[in-house]
Amino acid sequence: MEMQAAAAAQPPAAQPGDVATTLTRIERKLNLVTDIALYPLEKALSPPSEGHESKGTNITFKQKLIQHYGLANAPQGQLTCMVLGRSLPKQFIVAGHLLPRRAEVYAGKLIGTHVHDPRNGLLWNSAFEYAFERQWLCFSHVATGMEDNFMIHVINKHRLGTKLADVGEHRHDHDFKKAMGDLQFGDLTGTCISFSSQSSGRPLRRSLMIHAAQALKHCQAVYPDGFMPELHNFRLGSESGAQELVEAWLSSLPSHAPSNASQSLPEELTEAKPHTEERKKKKKKRKGGQKKRGNGKGGQQQQQ
């Protein structure tokens, strides 16, 4: 009798289906927590919304880059565009952050230094700055002998025929259009920026590869014909920083459609939206009733 009572008191054994359902719920909750935690980082690494682009006008940072890359000897009134490899009027050359300033709070973990470190920047024309921030293009790493080469890839097929003269903050400037000529972004694919071991400075490979990881996700639906990322080296380097953490963060970030400049919260975060809408309707209904009662009182006063 006692054994039967003890057996009856024990909870029924969990069925495989119940365990699977529970694990699925736990996984969904963990994914939701991960999405919430990573949302600020995702937003910081995503293309800026219209009107919030960087203009590369930080004079102090620009001077740091000039010194770091040994470009102080350019002709008067000009600066070297590092992606075109030629001098342009200096007002058209901007100081581009590789890891954007929006991600400043994550810089220590992502690249092992602050965003205003000169290794986290390059000097290029304002059209390239616009395209880099929009993630139309990215760099792969090509090591050849004593040199570090970074190859440009335009990975949005809809931008291959876009002229540099038609984008960026100087697109309405006649002299800028003249300087850019008919050069299209597609003409830059395969161009390399080279840094020898004897050069005065070189960029952080990690910064360029973090940008590449996000750009590849951003443009995965609009790759040019024949472009295969696996044929190029987009891997993070071994420079200072928590590499495992960075790779885990980047691999966890959801992909975002190239046509959507402003990022939205994950779908899981909007599950309560119907309830929110219902509460709004009830609140509006209550306000409408109060307004009607108020109008009734006002009518009585006018009659008096």
Disulfide bonds with the S-S distance in Angstrom:
none
